[in-house]
């Protein structure tokens, strides 16, 4: 399937769902950026003290790190929201946050994200290009964990590598195809990103659903990184 067809499918899936998709993006923006600032201001004793401080206090750095880790399941659950859209589902925002009700899955996703980052970092130590190639090879891990909760993290990584063979260049070009939209969003002071991110996310979900899922098989998985 061509990139243009995947993007058309994404737009079709978003038809009638733009409202909830944009609302989700706005909510995620508030959680990711505004909430930490509010906590920093309160912890600093007020806006003036926060604004005048020359360096970030240790407690703020620790909070930011813990908060970022805690948001990993939410970020991944958002990609699953797009996958449900592509599959003609009717996902809503509470569904995205429901990931935290399943502690086992949440910790598994955090572990997968950390392990994936470590592998990509190690490959990047060789050269930047191998790191980029590996990040693309591992790109389907979280979708696979959605469809196959029985997979271990290493099995999902191995399966993603296997299924992305021959598709890495298409995946890379698909990302490049959104550069023009990204530039246009700069002229909207970033507001356009509330629409662009759902478009990109749904296209990535369509890529998985149309090109990765059909490769389902029953072969034994051998772990490799």
N, C-alpha and C positions, 0 to 999 in steps of 0.2 A: 504494500500500500504506500502510495506517495505521501510526502510530507503535506502537500496541499490538501489531500483527502483527509488526513488525520486532523488537520486544523478545521476543516469544514465540519467534520464529525464533532469536534469539540464545541464549535459554535452552535451546532444543532442541539447538542446535549444541554447547553446553557440557555437555550431558548425557553423563556418563561421562568428561568431560575436565576436570572441575573441579580434580582433583588436580594435573595438569600445569600448568594455567593459574595456580593459586594459587602453585605452586612457582616458576613463572617470575616472578610478581610479587614474591615474597619475595627471590628472587635479584637482581632489578633494584633492589630497595630497598637491599640490602646493598652493591651496587656503587655506586649513586648517592649514598648517604648515609654508610654506615659506612666504606667504603674510604677516602674522602677524609679522614675524621676520623683514621683510623689513620695515614695518611701525615703529616698535620699533627702528630700527637702524636710520631711518630718523628722528624720533622724539627725539632721544637722541643726535642728532648733529653729527652723524658719527659712523663708526664701532668701532673705538678705545674707544670712550666714552661709547658706548653700551656694549662693551665687559668688560670694567673695572668697570661698575656700580655694587655695592654690593647688592642693593635691587631694586625691580621693582617699578618704580614711579606709583603714584595713577592713572594718566591718562592712563597708559598702562593697568592696571588692569581693568579699566572701559571699555576701548576699547575691551579688550579680552572678557569680559562678553557680551557686546552688539554684538560683532562679532559672538560669539558662538550661541547666540539666533537667529541672522539673518540667520545662516547656517542651522537651524533646517529644514525649508521647503526643502532646497536642499538635505539634507541627506535623508529625507523621499521620495522625488521625485526619488532619486536613487533606492530605493527599488521598486518603481513603474516601473522603467526602467526594472528591472529584471522580474517583473510580466509580462510585455509586451513581453519579450523574451520568457517566458514559454508559453505564449498564441500565440506563433508563429507570433508575431508582428515584426515590423522592426524599433524599436526605435532608435533615434539618440541622440547625446549629447545635441543639442539645445533644444530638448524636455524636458530634465531634468531641464534646467534653466528656461523654460517657466513657471514654477510654480509661479515665482515672478510676472508674468503678472496678476495673479488672487490674488489680495490682500486679499480678504475675506477668500479664502482657506488657504493662507499662515498663516494668523493670527490664523485660526482655528487649523492648525497643530501645531503651537507654543503653543497654549493653551492646546491642547491635550497632547503634550509632557510634559509640565510643570505639568499638573494635574496627569498624569500617574506617573511621578517621585515622586510627593508628596505622592500619595497612596502607592507606593512601599516603600518609606522612612518610612512612618508610620507603615506599616506592618513589616518592618525590625527592628523597635524599640522593637518588641516583641522578635524576634530571627532572625538570618540571614536566616534560612531555610524558614520561612513564606514569607520573602521578595523575595527569589528566586522563590518560588512557584507562588507568585502573579505576578512577572515580566513575568513568562512564560504564566500565564493566560491572561495577558494583551497584549501578543506579537502580536496578530492579529489586533490590533486597527487600525493601519495605512493602512493596506490592506483593511479593511472593509470600512474605510472612502474613499478610492479610488473607490470602487465599489458602495458605498452607501453615496454619498455626502449629502444626505438628513438627515443622522444620526446626532444627536447631539454628542458631545464628550462623555457624560455619556452613551448614548445609544450604542455607539461603544464599550466602555469599558465593558458594561454589555453583549453585544453580543459576544465579544471575550471570556469572562469568560465562557459563556454558551457553545460555540462551542469547547472550548479547554478541556472540561470535557472528561476524558478518553484518552487524547492525550498528556498530559503534559510530561509523562515519555518518550514517543517516541520523543518528541521535544527536551528534555534534552539530550537523547542519540544521537540524530542527531548532536547536537553541539559537543558532545564528539568525534564523529567519525572523526572530522577534526583536532584533536590534533596532529596526526602524521604529517599531512601536515604542520601544524604550526611550528612544531619542525624542519622540513626540511627547511622551509623558513628562519630559523635563520642562516643556513649555506650559504644563498644567500645574507646576510646583509640586509634582509628585502625586497629585490627586488621581490622575489617570491610572496609576498603578493599582488602584482599588479594582479596576476592571481588567488590567493587563495580567495580574497575577492569577486570577481565576481562569483566564484564557490559556495561559501557559500551563497551569496545573492540570487543566482538563485535557489539553493536548498531550501532555506526558502520560496521563492516565489512558488516553486513547491508544497511544503507542504501545503501552503494556497490554492492553486488552486485545488489540488487533494483531500484534506481532510477537508478543512473548507468550501469552496464554495458549495459542494454538500449538506451541511446542511441548505441551504436556506429554509426559511419558511415564512409564513405570520402571525405568532403568534405575539400578542402584546408584546412589550418589557417592562419589568419592570426594573427600574433603581436600581442597587445595586453595591456596591464596595467591 
